[in-house]
């Protein structure tokens, strides 16, 4: 076939990417007091030699209370920064893959057990638990403790925390930032009318509900190195009648584009346990296409993208500009290598692994 789109270079802001495969952030629940561990060195290290164009560190909390679980990574202290620097040094010794970070505040979805422990809310007075915060005192489910509604001082504290984390990310030499504005976490909680019942300038109309997430974007963009891109991940819909919609998302994306956002990663859901999601291969791709039709920004599609031809089709038909892989990369950490072999093209591989190249594909790895 002609050269596949999957292996065509692209720029995201000033960041040059060698192909269209990016590794999405994946929570590992393996940090200690917000500090990365040896697990992160192993996990991220293997993904950094996968042949993907870029690697994104898991959702990283900007405050201790902004963690989803007590084992989440944070970037809110000198100790967190030092631990992350150690992991990055180990990876960068052997890989020049661009590495970014997803910054997040969990809001009302914080103070939880690890995923494999069930993910239930931990009471604030129990070990590994804390009080959560949100735009309004509305719990995720009726049997959970509602978050504390953020006042003006609380909003300012969280904005400052995002800016501080962005400065730390810049000092660490990270190549890009992705702000998590979806999946039911704090910024999405402000966007969605399901979780935001405020009657001040941060609630009510779409423009008001967008206000705090846009303020966070602005302070992150100002604090991060100006030659490196800041992107946003959004949930295109709540999958609930009366919730956040694709039309709202397009309004939000246009405001982000005007502020200098470099790319949009399009996901969905996360706000409500009543969401009805028709999960299947490429189930979120139509939302990526709708966003792409409304913006000049690079758009990243994500969600059950597992097959080589599937990924190529998403790009070649113009549904998105890049594809983000998560669980597919856990299942097959060499997915980009195998995709390159499938299409008869090239991908980078470490010298130490060149002996594994098939004889008939001797020119595959460069």
C-alpha positions, 0 to 999 in steps of 0.5 A: 500500500502507499505510505500509511497515515499512521506513520506520517509525521505531524506537529503538535504545536512546536513538538514534532512527532514521527508518527500518529500513535501516542500512548494515553495516560494510564493510572498505575496506582503504584505511588507512595505519597504521590511519589513515583516508584520503580514500577513507573520506571519499568512501566514507562520505560518499556512504553518509551521504546515501543515506537510510539510517537509520544508517551503520556504520564498517567493522570498526576494530581496537583494537590494531595486531595486532587488524587483519585486514590492514595496511590496516585502520582502527584506533582505537588511537592519537591519530593514528588518532583525529585521522584519523577526526575529519577524516573525520567532520567532512567528513561531518557538515558535510553529513549528520546521519545517525547514524554508529557504529563496529564495534570488532574484534580479528581474533585468529588471522584477522589479518596478512593480505593485502588482499581483492583480493590474495588474503587469505592470511596474511602471515608475522610476519617479512615486511613488513606481517605480525605475530604473531597471538593467539587463545584457543588455538594453533589456526590457521585452516588447517593451512598457517598459523602458529597464533596465540599463546594469550592469557594473563591479561596478554594478555586484560587488554591486549585488554580495556583496548584495547577500552575505550580505543577506546570512549572514543575513539569517545565523544570523536569523538561517534559515535552507537553502537558495534557490537562484532564478536562473529562472523565468526571474529574474536577474540571469536567465537574464544572463543565457538566450540569449534572455536577455543577449546580452553582448560581455564581459566575461559575455555574448556570450557562455553558459559558459560566460552567466553562469559566473555571476550566478555562482559567486553569488552562490559562494559568497552565499555559502561562506557567509551562515553557512557552515553546512546548504544547499544552493540550486538553482531554475532554469528555465529548458527552456525559451519555446522559440526557441533560448532561454535557453534550458534543455541542457544548464540547465544540463551544469549549474547544473553540474557546481553548483554541483561541487561548492557544491550546495545541491539541484536543484529545476526545474521550467521553463519559465519567460524570454519572453512574447512569451513563449509557455508553454503547461500547464497541470498537471506535465508539468515540471516534464520531465525537473526534470527527465532530470536533475535528470538523469544528477546529483547526487543532490536531484531534486525537481519537481514543477508545477501543482502538486495537487493530492496525487497519482500524487505526489507519482507517480513523486517520485516512478517513479524516476522523482524527489526526492521531490515535491514542492507545492505552489498554492495547499498549498494555496488552502489546507494548510493541504494538507500533512495531507490529503495526509497522511490520503489518504496513511494511514501513519503518519504526524506530527500535533500540539497537539492543533489540535489532536482532529481533527483526525478521529477515524479510523485514530487515529494513523495518527498524531504523 
